[in-house]
Amino acid sequence: MIFVRIFALDFMKLLRQHIKPGEVYRRSDLEYYSTAVDRNLSRLTKDGTLRKLGQGLYYAPKKSKFGVVPPNDHDLVERFLKDTSFLLVSPNAYNSLGLGLTQLYNTTWVYNHKRHGEFLLNGKNLLFKLKSAFPATLSKEFLVIDLLNNRDELAEDQEQIVKNFLKNVDRFEALELVKMAQQYGSGTTKKLVKSVLRKTQLIHV
């Protein structure tokens, strides 16, 4: 009996050694270091070593002089997907385009190749959308194409979105706008961009 208890304690010590503050873990990341991972995770959650984020995800709190530093959204999604190929898009980012949008949204979209559906992770609503292609980083040209693609999902007036885009198309770099439309735009968005650029003679398309 004594041997069994020491053996269990050694695995608990081993598990703690592999937990680093500020890191996000999947249950499967930690099961290699424990013979009773669920019991150990419960214990580590109770003593504050880990915080459960949902969907089998855990966070080792990192403290600063201002308190506990929350997990990075990118790290959170990367561990959830077990993949680095994704793009985080907040509908609130559309408000930065100068097209008169003002609505605020309590969600973030995750463009990816693996998961679809809405998940609550660390108290945040993340809507995972399957996409065949998306850029590695956000740009204002991609954002405006994405806005036009998704305008039917927003609380803004769809016709007004288009009108404001037509009035302010010169805010965007024409060649990059065409590139983003060709690579990521819906059929309707591609036609709209092609038409407005021809009319404004910003580019020969």
Secondary structure, 3 states (H helix, E strand, C coil): CHHHHHHHHHHHHHHHHCCCCCCEEEHHHHHHHCCCHHHHHHHHHHCCCCEEEECCEEECCEEECCEEECCCHHHHHHHHHCCCCEEEECHHHHHHHCCCCCCCCCCEEEEECCCCEEEEECCEEEEEEECCCCCCCCCHHHHHHHHHHHHHHCCCCHHHHHHHHHHCHHHCCHHHHHHHHHHHCCHHHHHHHHHHHHHHCCCCC
